Amino acid sequence: MGISQVNLIPPRHGGNIREEARRIGVRTEQLLDASASIVPFTPPRAIHNCLVQTLSNNSLRHYPDSTHLRFREAISNWHKVPPDMVLPGNGASELFTWAARYAATKGLNGLPSPGFADYVRALECWNASYRHLPLPLTWNTEVPQAFPLSPTTDVLWITNPHNPTGQLWSKKSIEPLINNHAFVICDEAFIPLVPNGERESLIPLVSKYSNLIVIRSLTKLFALPGLRLGYAIGSPQILETWSKCRDPWPLNALAIAAGTKLMSDGSGLDRWITRVQRWVSKEGAWLHTQLEKIPEITPLPSSTNFLLIKSNSSLIYLREKIAKKNILLRDCRSFVELGESYLRISLQTRRDNQRIIKALRENIK
Ligand SMILES: Cc1ncc(COP(=O)(O)O)c(C=O)c1O
């Protein structure tokens, strides 16, 4: 299939690197993927060593530890919550499935939109009822921002920082909503990447509100989407109901070993997070300034490692022309409220950000 043929079915998420490589007719290694928002660093060396060691000490010969005890303890120490309030998952996405199963029993689910499509996937698995809650499509540069909605649904799904807009919601504006809902899920997949983001985390509130669950992912922060690692923090009674339904070994031995290694090394975590947040501040500001200089597109303010650009006309053909340069940007047609006139770009190293700017400059009419 030729590249001139635009992808007719918009992808539901970024990072479809293998399909895109096939469609464009290149090898995956040739693509710069700015459609998925993954930190562009090589994962910590300790992870490589840990995976090699796990393979060489015959660990795959046995079933993995289905209690994830050491991993849970490491997460509980890092976040200063009791171990029974922690449930590791096969990526955050697996935990959304269980959150949705529980949420389906609580009534109408509210999804701030445009938003991350996986919540809909998870809710539809259980025939849950849900409603999109439209977010205003203009916002200022303030970080954090007041959550702009006053939802009246039974369940509320919050993404902090929000995907795809990159807005960081203030804890102060979210906390009053918790008691108004039977159940609140807060997806903090990107919060550790945001400078000062942890101040807005709801994790310190999980002991106060038994109807609140926070979900985290190690995918973005450590550039490990292929390993599948995430965790939920919240009421042991709710997490217990999720555990009962899962398959007995949702995390494999390699993922458990790597996750335990990562979360046990507090000073290593501090150093990594500082490095990532410095990169987000520096490259986020640089990319935004460069994008502002390009005619026809406007970058929108973001607190995190991706940002939206918008135009008065469709950007789909621009995305295709850029794909010809082996650069993938996130098609936003699957976010119905955004459509063709938006693209999402995730931050890269300076060299690759320069490549993105050059490709945009050269291909904009
Ligand atoms: C907001 C948000 N939460 C969670 C995820 C998925 O995380 P994981 O890879 O841990 O399943 C994504 C992936 O794009 C995301 O954008």
The ligand as an SDF file (V2000), in Angstrom:
LIG
                    3D

 16 16  0  0  0  0  0  0  0  0999 V2000
   -3.1480    8.2800   30.0830 C   0  0  0  0  0  0  0  0  0  0  0  0
   -2.6340    6.8940   29.8770 C   0  0  0  0  0  0  0  0  0  0  0  0
   -2.7750    5.9890   30.8510 N   0  0  0  0  0  0  0  0  0  0  0  0
   -2.3240    4.7260   30.7110 C   0  0  0  0  0  0  0  0  0  0  0  0
   -1.7270    4.3150   29.5490 C   0  0  0  0  0  0  0  0  0  0  0  0
   -1.3070    2.8770   29.3850 C   0  0  0  0  0  0  0  0  0  0  0  0
   -0.2740    2.5370   30.2270 O   0  0  0  0  0  0  0  0  0  0  0  0
    0.3120    1.0380   30.2170 P   0  0  0  0  0  0  0  0  0  0  0  0
    1.2950    0.9480   29.1090 O   0  0  0  0  0  0  0  0  0  0  0  0
    0.9410    0.9140   31.5670 O   0  0  0  0  0  0  0  0  0  0  0  0
   -0.8350    0.1080   30.0280 O   0  0  0  0  0  0  0  0  0  0  0  0
   -1.5510    5.2150   28.5100 C   0  0  0  0  0  0  0  0  0  0  0  0
   -0.9190    4.7810   27.2460 C   0  0  0  0  0  0  0  0  0  0  0  0
   -0.8480    5.4910   26.2810 O   0  0  0  0  0  0  0  0  0  0  0  0
   -2.0220    6.5420   28.6690 C   0  0  0  0  0  0  0  0  0  0  0  0
   -1.8930    7.4360   27.7000 O   0  0  0  0  0  0  0  0  0  0  0  0
  1  2  1  0
  2  3  1  0
  2 15  2  0
  3  4  2  0
  4  5  1  0
  5  6  1  0
  5 12  2  0
  6  7  1  0
  7  8  1  0
  8  9  2  0
  8 10  1  0
  8 11  1  0
 12 13  1  0
 12 15  1  0
 13 14  2  0
 15 16  1  0
M  END
$$$$
